[in-house]
Amino acid sequence: MIKWIFLLLLSTAAIAQELQKEYFFTDNTIVSTDLFPKMQKRFELVRIPAGKILYRMDAKVVAKTFELNGIRLDTGKIRFVTFIKKSPVDVTSLKIQLTRVLQERYPTIAIENISIMPHGYLASLPPEANAVFDPSCYLNGNGTFYIIDKDGLRRYFDYSLDATLNVLHTTRKVLRRENLNTANTALKEVPFESFRDTPLTGIPEHPHRFRAGLKPATPIIVRNVEKMPLILKDDNVIVEVRNGSVILELIATATQEGGLYDIITIQKRDGKRSRAKVIGEKRVELQ
């Protein structure tokens, strides 16, 4: 039994800890648990000189220090480790701005936590710091934004959030040009991590259809659907024929589909075809 415990401890110690290239610090004395919080053995690594905001160490020196304390580190391709003094700024206002931006686009998004970290050291925020977000913030759970400081310089921040969003999914295989409705879709809660385009969070107000076929349980994004044309092929349409101030109406069959102001071909009752402009739902104007 003792032998097995010894072997277990030995194998655990042999597992290499993976070194990162950047660490943030608040205390100038860096210890092992600052790099690996779950590590049981605590020992001093380096004392950063007072006033230093950035301090860089050779990764081999860091690894050697751990080795002398019986712990193996995997440095990978990292040549240097940079210690960055953690900024004392209160980023609450920036979190509020990010929350507002996301909730305006996705009213049902459920945000559990937001983490915001400035690039480098930042002593304070301007009194009214306005965050400038990239459009990609609507598609990703992490990213970068900036504010303009009192000197007119951009100060960048990284952010990440834990959130979920109800996204429309297909409930079965759907075909190209099939109507999007409650019979072939349903809402499903997913992590807000990464989307190729804006996800649909509900049935659109105006009728839509699928641009292409999709497999069952596929999250639906904006590029997957399109607005239903006002006129579909083989629809019976009302044709307006203008003659001065007089407007005549007749019935014809659309031989093409079309959206507002598109020029399509129609076929009259006598079999003749003409060009007409779409001016409304199932209504065209003879050209």
Backbone as CSV, one residue per row, in Angstrom:
resi,resn,N_x,N_y,N_z,CA_x,CA_y,CA_z,C_x,C_y,C_z
1,MET,0.826,-1.202,0.000,0.000,0.000,0.000,0.866,1.260,0.000
2,ILE,1.881,1.271,0.881,2.794,2.421,0.964,3.524,2.607,-0.354
3,LYS,3.874,1.472,-0.981,4.576,1.523,-2.266,3.723,2.208,-3.321
4,TRP,2.418,1.886,-3.357,1.528,2.478,-4.351,1.350,3.976,-4.112
5,ILE,1.250,4.361,-2.851,1.127,5.794,-2.541,2.372,6.539,-2.985
6,PHE,3.550,5.932,-2.744,4.809,6.551,-3.144,4.864,6.719,-4.659
7,LEU,4.452,5.668,-5.385,4.465,5.733,-6.853,3.481,6.778,-7.369
8,LEU,2.324,6.897,-6.706,1.335,7.889,-7.112,1.867,9.300,-6.933
9,LEU,2.498,9.537,-5.787,3.083,10.858,-5.539,4.202,11.153,-6.518
10,LEU,4.985,10.130,-6.831,6.100,10.295,-7.760,5.602,10.640,-9.158
11,SER,4.529,9.938,-9.589,3.993,10.196,-10.927,3.351,11.571,-11.002
12,THR,2.717,12.007,-9.909,2.107,13.341,-9.874,3.163,14.423,-9.975
13,ALA,4.291,14.223,-9.269,5.374,15.208,-9.303,6.020,15.265,-10.672
14,ALA,5.932,14.118,-11.400,6.586,14.055,-12.710,5.801,14.783,-13.789
15,ILE,4.514,15.080,-13.505,3.696,15.784,-14.494,4.181,17.225,-14.594
16,ALA,4.564,17.631,-15.791,5.126,18.969,-15.980,4.037,20.034,-15.973
17,GLN,4.272,21.102,-15.213,3.388,22.254,-15.228,3.692,23.072,-16.481
18,GLU,2.654,23.615,-17.095,2.842,24.371,-18.341,3.018,25.850,-18.030
19,LEU,4.128,26.412,-18.457,4.456,27.810,-18.192,3.755,28.724,-19.203
20,GLN,3.236,29.848,-18.713,2.622,30.854,-19.579,3.621,31.983,-19.821
21,LYS,3.360,32.782,-20.848,4.311,33.851,-21.173,4.046,35.142,-20.395
22,GLU,2.853,35.271,-19.796,2.524,36.479,-19.043,1.810,36.133,-17.741
23,TYR,2.161,36.884,-16.696,1.480,36.751,-15.410,1.295,38.146,-14.822
24,PHE,0.173,38.356,-14.124,-0.066,39.634,-13.457,0.287,39.501,-11.974
25,PHE,0.788,40.595,-11.398,1.160,40.557,-9.983,0.677,41.804,-9.259
26,THR,0.438,41.655,-7.968,0.104,42.782,-7.098,1.190,42.973,-6.044
27,ASP,1.758,41.861,-5.583,2.860,41.887,-4.614,4.171,41.722,-5.377
28,ASN,5.156,42.549,-5.044,6.430,42.498,-5.774,7.226,41.222,-5.517
29,THR,6.873,40.491,-4.481,7.515,39.199,-4.247,6.686,38.116,-4.933
30,ILE,7.242,37.541,-5.995,6.535,36.522,-6.769,6.871,35.146,-6.212
31,VAL,5.826,34.387,-5.894,6.023,33.030,-5.370,5.413,32.015,-6.337
32,SER,5.714,30.756,-6.092,5.284,29.685,-6.999,3.774,29.652,-7.207
33,THR,3.010,29.919,-6.150,1.551,29.849,-6.257,0.954,31.027,-7.024
34,ASP,1.756,32.067,-7.286,1.290,33.147,-8.158,1.181,32.648,-9.596
35,LEU,2.043,31.703,-9.952,2.024,31.126,-11.293,1.061,29.950,-11.375
36,PHE,1.042,29.152,-10.313,0.190,27.958,-10.277,-0.550,27.926,-8.940
37,PRO,-1.731,28.554,-8.869,-2.466,28.688,-7.604,-2.758,27.368,-6.889
38,LYS,-2.897,26.278,-7.627,-3.241,24.993,-7.005,-2.014,24.224,-6.511
39,MET,-0.847,24.781,-6.752,0.380,24.094,-6.336,0.495,24.108,-4.807
40,GLN,0.801,22.971,-4.230,0.892,22.861,-2.771,2.211,23.414,-2.236
41,LYS,3.265,23.293,-3.009,4.571,23.767,-2.547,4.726,25.244,-2.873
42,ARG,4.993,26.037,-1.846,5.098,27.484,-2.021,6.524,27.932,-1.744
43,PHE,7.122,28.596,-2.723,8.489,29.099,-2.550,8.663,30.370,-3.379
44,GLU,9.630,31.169,-2.965,9.873,32.450,-3.634,10.554,32.227,-4.977
45,LEU,10.090,32.990,-5.957,10.646,32.897,-7.304,11.532,34.100,-7.626
46,VAL,11.027,35.301,-7.369,11.789,36.518,-7.654,11.167,37.689,-6.894
47,ARG,12.007,38.689,-6.601,11.506,39.931,-6.011,11.659,41.033,-7.055
48,ILE,10.532,41.567,-7.483,10.545,42.599,-8.521,10.860,43.943,-7.872
49,PRO,11.827,44.688,-8.406,12.197,45.989,-7.835,10.993,46.919,-7.727
50,ALA,10.945,47.701,-6.666,9.843,48.641,-6.447,9.749,49.619,-7.615
51,GLY,8.545,49.931,-8.024,8.337,50.875,-9.120,8.299,50.230,-10.491
52,LYS,8.686,48.968,-10.572,8.679,48.264,-11.859,7.246,47.848,-12.204
53,ILE,6.817,48.201,-13.410,5.496,47.811,-13.887,5.586,46.524,-14.697
54,LEU,6.681,46.392,-15.451,6.942,45.186,-16.236,8.278,44.594,-15.803
55,TYR,8.327,43.292,-15.692,9.581,42.629,-15.340,9.653,41.331,-16.136
56,ARG,10.775,41.155,-16.848,10.902,39.984,-17.709,12.013,39.070,-17.220
57,MET,11.713,37.766,-17.221,12.683,36.752,-16.802,12.861,35.717,-17.904
58,ASP,14.075,35.194,-17.985,14.345,34.098,-18.908,13.543,32.872,-18.454
59,ALA,12.819,32.268,-19.378,11.989,31.104,-19.045,12.825,29.956,-18.482
60,LYS,14.074,29.837,-18.940,14.944,28.764,-18.443,15.287,28.972,-16.973
61,VAL,15.445,30.245,-16.571,15.742,30.556,-15.170,14.540,30.204,-14.295
62,VAL,13.344,30.535,-14.792,12.123,30.198,-14.056,12.010,28.684,-13.895
63,ALA,12.231,27.967,-14.998,12.138,26.503,-14.973,13.167,25.894,-14.026
64,LYS,14.378,26.470,-14.001,15.439,25.953,-13.136,15.081,26.131,-11.665
65,THR,14.468,27.277,-11.332,14.067,27.535,-9.948,13.052,26.497,-9.476
66,PHE,12.109,26.177,-10.343,11.119,25.148,-9.995,11.775,23.775,-9.895
67,GLU,12.716,23.523,-10.791,13.413,22.232,-10.788,14.168,22.023,-9.482
68,LEU,14.788,23.100,-8.976,15.521,23.011,-7.710,14.589,22.714,-6.538
69,ASN,13.297,22.977,-6.748,12.307,22.677,-5.711,11.511,21.413,-6.038
70,GLY,12.064,20.607,-6.943,11.471,19.305,-7.246,10.277,19.324,-8.173
71,ILE,10.107,20.407,-8.941,8.947,20.519,-9.840,9.427,20.772,-11.265
72,ARG,8.905,19.989,-12.194,9.309,20.124,-13.596,8.328,21.037,-14.336
73,LEU,8.885,21.983,-15.102,8.070,22.904,-15.896,8.233,22.616,-17.377
74,ASP,7.137,22.776,-18.110,7.174,22.673,-19.566,7.165,24.094,-20.117
75,THR,8.307,24.552,-20.633,8.407,25.926,-21.151,7.912,26.032,-22.585
76,GLY,7.794,24.904,-23.285,7.332,24.936,-24.670,8.211,25.828,-25.518
77,LYS,7.592,26.760,-26.248,8.337,27.685,-27.104,8.552,29.037,-26.435
78,ILE,8.234,29.120,-25.147,8.360,30.392,-24.431,9.816,30.639,-24.058
79,ARG,10.343,31.782,-24.474,11.730,32.150,-24.162,11.804,33.040,-22.934
80,PHE,10.805,33.920,-22.787,10.797,34.843,-21.657,9.413,34.855,-21.006
81,VAL,9.411,35.080,-19.695,8.170,35.232,-18.935,8.087,36.684,-18.482
82,THR,6.944,37.327,-18.776,6.761,38.730,-18.412,5.768,38.846,-17.264
83,PHE,6.192,39.548,-16.219,5.317,39.822,-15.082,4.809,41.257,-15.228
84,ILE,3.493,41.422,-15.199,2.863,42.727,-15.417,2.118,43.128,-14.151
85,LYS,2.403,44.329,-13.673,1.726,44.815,-12.461,0.244,44.987,-12.752
86,LYS,-0.590,44.379,-11.932,-2.036,44.441,-12.140,-2.539,45.855,-11.889
87,SER,-3.303,46.382,-12.847,-3.807,47.747,-12.739,-4.855,47.856,-11.640
88,PRO,-4.828,48.966,-10.888,-5.795,49.139,-9.801,-7.118,49.742,-10.260
89,VAL,-7.307,49.898,-11.576,-8.492,50.600,-12.074,-9.766,49.799,-11.818
90,ASP,-10.836,50.531,-11.579,-12.164,49.933,-11.418,-12.828,49.918,-12.797
91,VAL,-13.062,48.730,-13.324,-13.596,48.607,-14.687,-15.108,48.372,-14.686
92,THR,-15.771,48.672,-13.575,-17.218,48.445,-13.483,-17.976,49.174,-14.584
93,SER,-17.595,50.441,-14.847,-18.299,51.223,-15.871,-18.137,50.598,-17.254
94,LEU,-16.977,49.993,-17.507,-16.746,49.344,-18.795,-17.572,48.061,-18.907
95,LYS,-17.711,47.351,-17.802,-18.547,46.145,-17.795,-20.001,46.507,-18.091
96,ILE,-20.449,47.614,-17.508,-21.827,48.068,-17.727,-22.039,48.407,-19.198
97,GLN,-21.042,49.077,-19.808,-21.160,49.438,-21.221,-21.208,48.201,-22.113
98,LEU,-20.366,47.216,-21.824,-20.362,45.984,-22.612,-21.694,45.247,-22.456
99,THR,-22.201,45.195,-21.234,-23.493,44.548,-20.983,-24.599,45.231,-21.775
100,ARG,-24.594,46.570,-21.774,-25.628,47.327,-22.482,-25.570,47.064,-23.989
101,VAL,-24.358,47.056,-24.530,-24.191,46.817,-25.972,-24.738,45.445,-26.367
102,LEU,-24.422,44.434,-25.581,-24.867,43.078,-25.904,-26.374,42.908,-25.699
103,GLN,-26.912,43.529,-24.656,-28.345,43.392,-24.391,-29.189,44.144,-25.411
104,GLU,-28.636,45.203,-26.003,-29.360,45.900,-27.064,-29.518,45.004,-28.285
105,ARG,-28.498,44.204,-28.568,-28.561,43.288,-29.709,-29.306,42.002,-29.344
106,TYR,-29.051,41.504,-28.127,-29.661,40.244,-27.679,-30.373,40.476,-26.336
107,PRO,-31.619,40.904,-26.351,-32.328,41.201,-25.094,-32.395,40.030,-24.122
108,THR,-32.331,38.793,-24.626,-32.473,37.626,-23.741,-31.136,37.036,-23.301
109,ILE,-30.024,37.678,-23.633,-28.728,37.123,-23.245,-28.608,37.106,-21.718
110,ALA,-28.077,36.023,-21.188,-27.887,35.892,-19.733,-26.391,35.927,-19.439
111,ILE,-25.925,37.044,-18.881,-24.501,37.236,-18.598,-24.233,36.919,-17.132
112,GLU,-23.372,35.964,-16.889,-23.044,35.558,-15.521,-21.818,36.294,-14.989
113,ASN,-20.835,36.496,-15.854,-19.595,37.120,-15.384,-18.876,37.782,-16.554
114,ILE,-18.232,38.917,-16.272,-17.421,39.620,-17.271,-16.053,39.893,-16.669
115,SER,-15.009,39.574,-17.412,-13.640,39.867,-16.992,-13.037,40.856,-17.983
116,ILE,-12.480,41.952,-17.474,-11.853,42.972,-18.320,-10.456,43.260,-17.794
117,MET,-9.466,43.211,-18.685,-8.071,43.419,-18.296,-7.399,44.376,-19.283
118,PRO,-6.799,45.469,-18.782,-6.117,46.397,-19.692,-4.836,45.803,-20.250
119,HIS,-4.455,46.269,-21.431,-3.157,45.893,-21.992,-2.086,46.674,-21.230
120,GLY,-1.237,45.974,-20.520,-0.212,46.664,-19.746,-0.794,47.277,-18.483
121,TYR,-0.044,48.201,-17.902,-0.444,48.812,-16.629,-1.195,50.105,-16.889
122,LEU,-2.289,50.286,-16.174,-3.089,51.500,-16.295,-3.433,51.970,-14.891
123,ALA,-2.980,53.186,-14.550,-3.159,53.684,-13.184,-4.595,54.095,-12.898
124,SER,-5.272,54.670,-13.905,-6.642,55.135,-13.682,-7.377,55.248,-15.010
125,LEU,-8.702,55.351,-14.911,-9.541,55.559,-16.086,-9.950,57.024,-16.154
126,PRO,-10.195,57.568,-17.354,-10.745,58.920,-17.455,-12.105,58.968,-16.752
127,PRO,-12.530,60.142,-16.277,-13.814,60.250,-15.564,-14.987,59.662,-16.345
128,GLU,-15.016,59.919,-17.656,-16.084,59.372,-18.496,-15.441,58.561,-19.614
129,ALA,-15.080,57.344,-19.299,-14.423,56.473,-20.277,-15.475,55.793,-21.148
130,ASN,-15.465,56.120,-22.441,-16.410,55.516,-23.375,-15.719,54.406,-24.150
131,ALA,-16.217,53.198,-23.992,-15.626,52.044,-24.667,-16.054,52.008,-26.131
132,VAL,-15.098,51.705,-27.007,-15.370,51.560,-28.443,-15.226,50.082,-28.780
133,PHE,-16.344,49.463,-29.143,-16.360,48.026,-29.401,-16.357,47.739,-30.894
134,ASP,-15.656,46.683,-31.254,-15.642,46.205,-32.631,-16.948,45.457,-32.901
135,PRO,-17.454,45.499,-34.161,-18.684,44.746,-34.474,-18.603,43.263,-34.133
136,SER,-17.390,42.728,-34.077,-17.230,41.299,-33.776,-17.635,40.959,-32.342
137,CYS,-17.834,41.982,-31.501,-18.226,41.706,-30.110,-19.597,41.038,-30.045
138,TYR,-20.393,41.202,-31.117,-21.713,40.568,-31.145,-21.631,39.080,-31.473
139,LEU,-20.437,38.623,-31.858,-20.296,37.241,-32.308,-19.385,36.411,-31.418
140,ASN,-18.693,37.041,-30.468,-17.691,36.319,-29.674,-17.806,36.627,-28.184
141,GLY,-17.484,35.639,-27.380,-17.503,35.811,-25.937,-16.231,36.420,-25.388
142,ASN,-15.278,36.702,-26.246,-14.059,37.396,-25.820,-13.546,38.240,-26.968
143,GLY,-12.798,39.279,-26.630,-12.291,40.171,-27.665,-11.549,41.345,-27.069
144,THR,-11.440,42.403,-27.857,-10.676,43.592,-27.470,-11.479,44.848,-27.786
145,PHE,-11.380,45.844,-26.930,-11.965,47.157,-27.204,-11.003,48.221,-26.688
146,TYR,-11.313,49.489,-26.940,-10.421,50.551,-26.465,-11.215,51.749,-25.952
147,ILE,-10.525,52.566,-25.175,-11.048,53.860,-24.747,-10.027,54.915,-25.158
148,ILE,-10.442,56.164,-25.168,-9.525,57.277,-25.435,-9.193,57.938,-24.101
149,ASP,-7.896,58.010,-23.762,-7.521,58.604,-22.472,-7.444,60.123,-22.574
150,LYS,-7.077,60.776,-21.479,-7.059,62.241,-21.423,-6.049,62.859,-22.377
151,ASP,-5.067,62.057,-22.821,-4.064,62.547,-23.767,-4.436,62.239,-25.215
152,GLY,-5.625,61.698,-25.417,-6.076,61.380,-26.765,-5.528,60.073,-27.310
153,LEU,-4.943,59.258,-26.429,-4.366,57.984,-26.860,-5.353,56.841,-26.622
154,ARG,-5.261,55.848,-27.470,-6.105,54.665,-27.306,-5.516,53.741,-26.242
155,ARG,-6.346,53.305,-25.325,-5.946,52.334,-24.311,-6.793,51.075,-24.516
156,TYR,-6.121,49.982,-24.813,-6.829,48.755,-25.169,-7.071,47.846,-23.960
157,PHE,-8.165,47.110,-24.047,-8.554,46.160,-23.001,-8.968,44.839,-23.649
158,ASP,-8.650,43.753,-22.973,-9.172,42.440,-23.365,-10.359,42.124,-22.468
159,TYR,-11.353,41.481,-23.027,-12.499,41.084,-22.213,-12.896,39.646,-22.528
160,SER,-13.534,39.017,-21.581,-14.135,37.698,-21.788,-15.370,37.627,-20.907
161,LEU,-16.366,36.896,-21.341,-17.581,36.796,-20.551,-18.136,35.387,-20.556
162,ASP,-18.771,35.054,-19.449,-19.517,33.803,-19.337,-20.980,34.164,-19.521
163,ALA,-21.567,33.683,-20.609,-22.952,34.037,-20.904,-23.608,32.935,-21.726
164,THR,-24.926,32.938,-21.703,-25.693,32.004,-22.526,-26.724,32.789,-23.327
165,LEU,-27.148,32.198,-24.435,-28.092,32.866,-25.332,-29.038,31.825,-25.920
166,ASN,-30.317,32.165,-25.996,-31.289,31.292,-26.653,-31.223,31.528,-28.157
167,VAL,-30.818,30.507,-28.891,-30.623,30.612,-30.341,-31.566,29.647,-31.051
168,LEU,-32.130,30.108,-32.154,-33.030,29.281,-32.946,-32.244,28.158,-33.623
169,HIS,-32.728,26.925,-33.492,-32.117,25.746,-34.116,-33.146,25.042,-34.997
170,THR,-32.664,24.346,-36.002,-33.557,23.508,-36.800,-33.930,22.270,-35.987
171,THR,-35.182,21.855,-36.087,-35.629,20.664,-35.367,-35.614,19.426,-36.263
172,ARG,-35.414,19.651,-37.544,-35.320,18.553,-38.515,-34.541,19.064,-39.716
173,LYS,-34.337,18.215,-40.681,-33.666,18.634,-41.905,-34.579,19.606,-42.660
174,VAL,-34.020,20.748,-43.059,-34.806,21.726,-43.820,-34.208,21.867,-45.215
175,LEU,-35.053,22.249,-46.157,-34.649,22.350,-47.552,-34.484,23.800,-47.973
176,ARG,-33.753,23.998,-49.042,-33.575,25.336,-49.612,-34.940,25.915,-49.983
177,ARG,-35.134,27.173,-49.633,-36.351,27.938,-49.903,-37.553,27.483,-49.070
178,GLU,-37.309,26.637,-48.091,-38.390,26.244,-47.182,-38.664,27.382,-46.208
179,ASN,-39.932,27.595,-45.898,-40.303,28.651,-44.962,-39.739,28.372,-43.571
180,LEU,-39.272,29.426,-42.915,-38.814,29.316,-41.531,-40.019,29.542,-40.634
181,ASN,-40.317,28.589,-39.750,-41.480,28.721,-38.877,-41.289,27.886,-37.611
182,THR,-42.303,27.889,-36.768,-42.209,27.162,-35.493,-42.282,25.651,-35.673
183,ALA,-42.673,25.200,-36.860,-42.765,23.761,-37.096,-41.401,23.132,-37.373
184,ASN,-40.452,23.936,-37.865,-39.135,23.370,-38.191,-37.993,23.993,-37.390
185,THR,-38.325,24.814,-36.391,-37.282,25.430,-35.559,-37.716,25.457,-34.094
186,ALA,-36.738,25.611,-33.215,-37.009,25.750,-31.775,-35.823,26.453,-31.126
187,LEU,-36.099,27.156,-30.028,-35.033,27.843,-29.301,-34.269,26.864,-28.422
188,LYS,-32.958,27.051,-28.383,-32.097,26.209,-27.552,-31.032,27.093,-26.913
189,GLU,-30.807,26.907,-25.612,-29.802,27.704,-24.897,-28.404,27.184,-25.210
190,VAL,-27.530,28.101,-25.632,-26.149,27.725,-25.958,-25.187,28.723,-25.313
191,PRO,-23.942,28.333,-25.067,-22.941,29.278,-24.553,-22.665,30.365,-25.588
192,PHE,-22.520,31.595,-25.115,-22.177,32.695,-26.019,-20.658,32.691,-26.195
193,GLU,-20.193,31.967,-27.190,-18.752,31.801,-27.389,-18.298,32.346,-28.735
194,SER,-18.730,31.711,-29.826,-18.291,32.146,-31.146,-19.333,31.765,-32.191
195,PHE,-19.734,32.764,-32.992,-20.688,32.542,-34.070,-20.106,33.082,-35.378
196,ARG,-20.431,32.428,-36.493,-19.943,32.879,-37.798,-20.697,34.116,-38.278
197,ASP,-21.888,34.314,-37.769,-22.715,35.470,-38.105,-23.725,35.642,-36.975
198,THR,-24.492,36.721,-37.031,-25.456,36.990,-35.969,-26.465,35.849,-35.844
199,PRO,-26.577,35.241,-34.661,-27.544,34.152,-34.480,-28.972,34.691,-34.367
200,LEU,-29.924,33.909,-34.837,-31.326,34.288,-34.698,-31.811,33.877,-33.312
201,THR,-32.424,34.806,-32.603,-32.910,34.526,-31.255,-34.435,34.422,-31.212
202,GLY,-35.045,34.355,-32.390,-36.496,34.210,-32.468,-36.940,34.201,-33.922
203,ILE,-38.209,33.896,-34.150,-38.769,33.921,-35.501,-38.829,35.376,-35.964
204,PRO,-38.262,35.721,-37.134,-38.297,37.108,-37.616,-39.726,37.625,-37.762
205,GLU,-39.877,38.929,-37.623,-41.206,39.551,-37.720,-41.818,39.336,-39.098
206,HIS,-40.997,39.492,-40.148,-41.480,39.280,-41.512,-41.131,37.863,-41.957
207,PRO,-41.939,37.263,-42.832,-41.674,35.888,-43.279,-40.285,35.734,-43.897
208,HIS,-39.599,34.675,-43.521,-38.276,34.352,-44.059,-38.260,32.905,-44.544
209,ARG,-37.246,32.590,-45.327,-37.044,31.221,-45.798,-35.563,30.895,-45.731
210,PHE,-35.241,29.621,-45.842,-33.851,29.184,-45.770,-33.163,29.376,-47.122
211,ARG,-31.949,29.908,-47.076,-31.160,30.083,-48.302,-30.654,28.746,-48.833
212,ALA,-30.394,27.822,-47.927,-29.876,26.502,-48.301,-30.387,25.482,-47.298
213,GLY,-30.263,24.220,-47.641,-30.685,23.168,-46.730,-29.782,23.082,-45.513
214,LEU,-30.358,22.711,-44.376,-29.596,22.571,-43.135,-29.942,21.240,-42.475
215,LYS,-28.977,20.713,-41.732,-29.188,19.467,-40.999,-29.991,19.740,-39.727
216,PRO,-30.545,18.703,-39.112,-31.248,18.889,-37.839,-30.299,19.412,-36.757
217,ALA,-30.851,20.164,-35.808,-30.107,20.695,-34.649,-29.003,21.667,-35.039
218,THR,-29.180,22.364,-36.175,-28.198,23.364,-36.607,-28.595,24.738,-36.076
219,PRO,-27.687,25.461,-35.388,-28.002,26.834,-34.978,-28.166,27.711,-36.215
220,ILE,-29.178,28.547,-36.224,-29.496,29.357,-37.402,-28.916,30.753,-37.234
221,ILE,-28.143,31.176,-38.222,-27.560,32.518,-38.221,-28.142,33.312,-39.387
222,VAL,-27.906,34.615,-39.386,-28.518,35.510,-40.366,-28.254,35.071,-41.797
223,ARG,-27.044,34.615,-42.083,-26.710,34.250,-43.460,-27.426,32.980,-43.933
224,ASN,-28.049,32.252,-43.010,-28.771,31.027,-43.389,-30.151,31.309,-43.971
225,VAL,-30.662,32.528,-43.754,-32.038,32.819,-44.157,-32.099,34.088,-45.000
226,GLU,-33.232,34.277,-45.640,-33.476,35.488,-46.420,-34.954,35.844,-46.320
227,LYS,-35.239,37.124,-46.520,-36.620,37.581,-46.455,-37.414,36.975,-47.606
228,MET,-38.610,36.561,-47.321,-39.461,35.950,-48.335,-39.790,36.984,-49.414
229,PRO,-39.593,36.651,-50.707,-39.928,37.597,-51.779,-41.412,37.958,-51.738
230,LEU,-41.735,39.156,-52.210,-43.134,39.576,-52.237,-43.935,38.757,-53.240
231,ILE,-43.236,38.272,-54.261,-43.896,37.461,-55.287,-43.084,36.202,-55.523
232,LEU,-43.759,35.062,-55.530,-43.118,33.785,-55.821,-43.502,33.320,-57.219
233,LYS,-42.685,32.454,-57.773,-42.981,31.891,-59.089,-44.333,31.172,-59.051
234,ASP,-45.131,31.395,-60.109,-46.471,30.805,-60.286,-47.542,31.475,-59.440
235,ASP,-47.182,32.553,-58.721,-48.204,33.320,-58.004,-49.108,34.039,-58.998
236,ASN,-50.373,34.152,-58.663,-51.263,35.034,-59.408,-51.060,36.447,-58.876
237,VAL,-50.786,37.385,-59.781,-50.481,38.755,-59.362,-51.437,39.734,-60.026
238,ILE,-51.621,40.861,-59.339,-52.406,41.957,-59.910,-51.459,42.850,-60.695
239,VAL,-51.776,43.090,-61.959,-50.926,43.892,-62.839,-51.575,45.256,-63.041
240,GLU,-50.864,46.313,-62.684,-51.355,47.671,-62.917,-50.865,48.142,-64.281
241,VAL,-51.798,48.591,-65.091,-51.465,49.137,-66.413,-51.865,50.604,-66.401
242,ARG,-50.873,51.486,-66.501,-51.143,52.919,-66.428,-51.297,53.498,-67.834
243,ASN,-52.357,54.285,-67.985,-52.604,54.992,-69.247,-53.015,56.405,-68.885
244,GLY,-52.003,57.278,-68.744,-52.260,58.624,-68.270,-52.675,58.585,-66.819
245,SER,-53.832,59.155,-66.537,-54.334,59.153,-65.161,-55.201,57.936,-64.860
246,VAL,-55.368,57.106,-65.882,-56.208,55.922,-65.723,-55.336,54.709,-65.392
247,ILE,-55.741,53.945,-64.393,-55.018,52.731,-64.010,-55.950,51.538,-64.196
248,LEU,-55.529,50.623,-65.058,-56.280,49.397,-65.280,-55.604,48.256,-64.530
249,GLU,-56.383,47.310,-64.078,-55.829,46.156,-63.377,-56.253,44.868,-64.064
250,LEU,-55.305,43.941,-64.157,-55.616,42.629,-64.701,-54.848,41.570,-63.929
251,ILE,-55.214,40.331,-64.114,-54.581,39.220,-63.416,-53.621,38.508,-64.358
252,ALA,-52.427,38.189,-63.838,-51.436,37.447,-64.622,-50.717,36.477,-63.689
253,THR,-49.869,35.650,-64.266,-49.095,34.673,-63.495,-47.622,35.049,-63.520
254,ALA,-46.997,35.094,-62.353,-45.562,35.402,-62.283,-44.764,34.183,-62.725
255,THR,-43.845,34.382,-63.652,-42.974,33.280,-64.081,-41.627,33.339,-63.368
256,GLN,-41.455,34.364,-62.525,-40.246,34.521,-61.711,-40.653,35.020,-60.330
257,GLU,-39.789,34.837,-59.359,-40.014,35.449,-58.057,-39.298,36.788,-58.021
258,GLY,-39.693,37.661,-57.109,-39.035,38.956,-57.028,-39.383,39.717,-55.773
259,GLY,-38.429,40.570,-55.349,-38.638,41.447,-54.216,-39.073,42.817,-54.683
260,LEU,-39.234,43.729,-53.738,-39.713,45.069,-54.048,-38.827,45.749,-55.090
261,TYR,-39.464,46.273,-56.152,-38.842,47.007,-57.262,-38.025,46.127,-58.207
262,ASP,-38.045,44.818,-57.992,-37.400,43.925,-58.964,-38.220,43.897,-60.247
263,ILE,-37.537,43.683,-61.367,-38.214,43.507,-62.649,-38.332,42.009,-62.910
264,ILE,-39.560,41.541,-63.085,-39.786,40.118,-63.325,-40.604,39.934,-64.608
265,THR,-40.741,38.693,-65.001,-41.557,38.360,-66.173,-42.897,37.797,-65.710
266,ILE,-43.968,38.245,-66.361,-45.308,37.733,-66.065,-45.922,37.162,-67.339
267,GLN,-46.870,36.280,-67.158,-47.575,35.702,-68.307,-49.059,36.029,-68.190
268,LYS,-49.583,36.686,-69.242,-50.990,37.076,-69.242,-51.868,35.878,-69.596
269,ARG,-53.176,36.094,-69.473,-54.127,35.029,-69.745,-54.063,34.547,-71.194
270,ASP,-53.651,35.447,-72.125,-53.561,35.060,-73.536,-52.254,34.342,-73.862
271,GLY,-51.412,34.109,-72.842,-50.156,33.392,-73.043,-48.969,34.286,-73.333
272,LYS,-49.212,35.565,-73.586,-48.114,36.482,-73.886,-47.376,36.857,-72.597
273,ARG,-46.072,37.075,-72.746,-45.246,37.433,-71.588,-44.818,38.897,-71.660
274,SER,-44.727,39.525,-70.506,-44.314,40.924,-70.419,-43.424,41.114,-69.198
275,ARG,-42.736,42.253,-69.183,-41.908,42.602,-68.031,-42.707,43.511,-67.109
276,ALA,-42.528,43.301,-65.806,-43.265,44.103,-64.836,-42.403,44.343,-63.609
277,LYS,-42.664,45.476,-62.948,-41.911,45.835,-61.738,-42.742,45.509,-60.507
278,VAL,-42.098,44.854,-59.531,-42.783,44.509,-58.284,-42.986,45.780,-57.460
279,ILE,-44.236,46.084,-57.113,-44.521,47.300,-56.340,-45.200,46.987,-55.003
280,GLY,-45.478,45.716,-54.752,-46.103,45.332,-53.493,-46.301,43.832,-53.439
281,GLU,-46.954,43.383,-52.375,-47.194,41.946,-52.239,-48.189,41.483,-53.297
282,LYS,-47.702,40.612,-54.192,-48.498,40.068,-55.300,-49.096,41.175,-56.166
283,ARG,-48.323,42.259,-56.314,-48.761,43.381,-57.150,-47.574,43.898,-57.961
284,VAL,-47.797,44.084,-59.282,-46.734,44.556,-60.170,-47.261,45.681,-61.052
285,GLU,-46.309,46.373,-61.667,-46.646,47.451,-62.606,-46.050,47.111,-63.957
286,LEU,-46.882,47.090,-64.986,-46.430,46.725,-66.325,-45.386,47.723,-66.815
287,GLN,-44.316,47.209,-67.420,-43.233,48.072,-67.911,-43.334,48.261,-69.427
